[in-house]
Amino acid sequence: MLRNLLTALAFTGAERTLKRVILTTGAKHYGVHLGPVKCPMEETDPWIEGAGRPPNFYYRQQRILKEMSETSVGKGGGGWDWVVTYPNDVLGIVSGNFMNLVTALGVYAVICKELQEPFVFPGSREFYTRFDSFTDSRLHARFCRWAALEPDCKNQAFNVVDGDVQSWQTLWPKLANRFGLTVPADQFKGQDEKVVPLIERPPIIEQKESMGLEEVKRGEVRMRIDLSAWADRDEVKKAWERVA
């Protein structure tokens, strides 16, 4: 799709007025969906590709930008350039965007309140107490505006995150308070976690020797509540019909 768009701009001559293309990808550029990665993740880290690795269309998109910008023709000579941004989990309020973490958590909270159920964290206890980072959609928008106009950032990729760290052990009680819910004191007691193993060769294995790591464990996703199964419950569907 990206190649077709850029090809159409070149074919029609519209690319002659094009100055810069801003492409947003994300943390999957670093292979976070495949298992443990090197931390902190840096723009100069090697791409996670090659034999035994699943394809990553983020890499394909970035290569398309580089390739087509080098042959582009602009008004008055030269052509267009590009910038790629790597936000982490983007938080923001956008109507109709159900891939947004804020929307998903809001729906979960509203249904818990409607059913008068405790506000149980659906992930694992381990993840609940670890640290995470996010990207405010407004911050990302301001960065993209800057990147579109700043001459010195052309043909580069940038991590774009809020700059602080968060943990669900702090955020979850705040979210519960926002919706008038209660976090059970024993929310992690007496319930088995569903474990989904990830690929055998996590991204960090590519650099384990240079970092002095003898053993690298295979990644896995752990959850106490499977939200897909939760959303399929009859009482949840009926509650959604009442509040939607």
N, C-alpha and C positions, 0 to 999 in steps of 0.2 A: 504494500500500500504506500509506504514512504517513497519507494523508488518510483512508483507510478506517478505520484504527485509531483516529484521533482522532475521527472521526465516530461510531464505535461507542461510544467512551467517553462522548461527549456524549449519544447516544441512550439509553444505559442509565442515565445519571446518574452513572456512575463518575467522570467528570471533576470532580465536585464535591469530591473528595478529592485530586485531582491538584494538585501544587504547581509542578512544573517538569519540562520535557522536555529531556533532554540528547541532542543529535544529533551523531554523529561523521561527518564527511565526510573531507576530506584535501587534499593539495596540488594535486589536479586542479582545485580551486576557482580556483586562479590560472592554470590553463591550461598547466601544465607538460607535459602530453601533446601540446600543439599546437606547441611550439617554445620559443625563448628568452623568458624573462619578466624583468620588472624585479626587481632584487635590491638589498636584501632584500625578500622578499614581505611585505607588511603588510596587516593586516585592513581598512584603509581603502582599499586599491587598488580601482580600478573593476572591475566584473565583466566578463568577456570574453564578451560576447554581442552580438546584433544581426545586421544583414545580413551574410551571408557567414560567419557563425560557426555551428559545430555546436552543437546543444543540450547543455546541461550540467544533468543532473538534480540536482546539488547545489544549484543556484540555485532550482530548482523546490521542492525539499524545504524550503529555508530560507524561501521565500515562504509555503509552506503553514503552517509554524510561526507565522510572524508574523500571517498572516491569521486563523488559527483561534484563536490565543491572545487576539486582540483581542475576539473574540465569546464567549469561554469564560465559564462561570459556576462559581465556586468556593463552597465551604461558608463561610458567613459573609460573602459578598460578594466581588467581584473574581473573578479567574480564575487560570489557570495562566500561567506564563511559560516562557521557553526559553533555552538556551545551546547554541551550536554550536562544536565543536572542529575545528581543522584540523591534525592531526598530519602529519608527513612519513612516510617509509617506517617502518612500525611493526615493531619487532623484539621477538619474544617466543616462548615455547614453549607451544604449545597443541596438544593431541592432535587429529589429523584436520584441521588447518587447513593446506591445501597452497597457500594464497595468501600464506603467510608467507615472507618472504625468507630467514629463518633455516632453515626447513624445506627450501626449494628448494636453497639452497647446501649444506646437509647431505647431501641426496640426491646432488647432483652430486659432492661430495667422496667419499662412500662408494663410488659407482660407479667413480670414477677409481681409487680404491685397489683395488677388487676386480679391475679390468681391468689394474692395474699401468700406468696411463697417467699422463703428467705432468699436474700440476694447472695447466692453462692458464686464464688469465682470459678468460671468453667475450666480454667487452665490448671496447671500443676502447682503444687506447693513450692517446688524449687523455683519455678519461673516467677511466682508471686513475690518472692523475696529477693530476686535479682534486680539488676538495673537495666534500664532501657532508655532509648532516646526517641524523640518524635520530631516531626517537621510541621510547624504551623503553616497552614495553607496561605495565610496572609504574608508570612515571612518569605515563603517560596515565591509568591507572586512578585514581591518587591525585588527579590534577587533576580528573577527572570527579566524584569524591567531594566535593572542595572546591567545585566549581562547582555541585553540586546543593544545597549548604547555605549558600553565601555570598549574602546578600541583594543586595549591591551589584553583582553580575555579571549580573543578569538581562537578557534580551533583547540579548545581545551574542555576538560570535564571537571566538574566541581561537586564535592559533597555539599549538601545543603541541609543542615539540621539546626535545631533550636540552640544548641550549645550548652544546655544543661542536661542533667540526668534525672530520670524518674524511676519510680518503683511502684508496682501495683499494690504493695502493702500500704502505701500512702494514698495512691489514687483511688483504690477501690472503696475505702470508707468514705472518701469525699464524694464519690459518685453515688454511693448509697444515700448519703445525706441530702444530695441534690434532689433525689426522687422520693425522699421520705421512706427509705427502706432500711432494713437492718442486716448487717453482716453477722452471721452466726459465729459465736466464739469458737465453735468446733467444726467450722466449715470443711476442714480437711480430714475429718475423722470418719472412719467406717464406710469409705467409698473407694473402690478400686479405680485406678487410673487406666485409661485406655492408652496403649503404647503403639505408636506407628513408627517402625524403624525407617531411617532414611538410607541413602546409598552407602555402600561399604567404604568408599573413599571420600571422606569429607574434604572440603576445600583446603583446610589448614594442613593437610598431609603433604601438600606440594612444597611447603616451607618448613616442615618439622625439623629437618636436619640442620638448616641454617639457624634455627631458633633453639636448637639443643633439646628437642622434645623426642624422647625415645618412643613413647607410645601415644597414639592418638585414637580416642574412642569414636566409634561410629555414632552419628547423630540420631536423634529420635524426637518425635513429637509426643508429648504427654498431655492428656486432657482428662479432667474428672467428669465433665459433661460434654457429650457430643452434641454440639448445637444444631447440627443437621437433623439428628434424631429428635432432639428437643423440639425443634420447630415443626416437626411432623406429628407431634402429639395432638390428639383431637381437642383437648382442653385449651392448648395453646392457640390452635387455629380459631377456635370459637372466641377466645379472648381477643385475638387480633381483629376479628370481625366487629367486636363491640367497641374497640377503642380507635380503630383506624378511621 
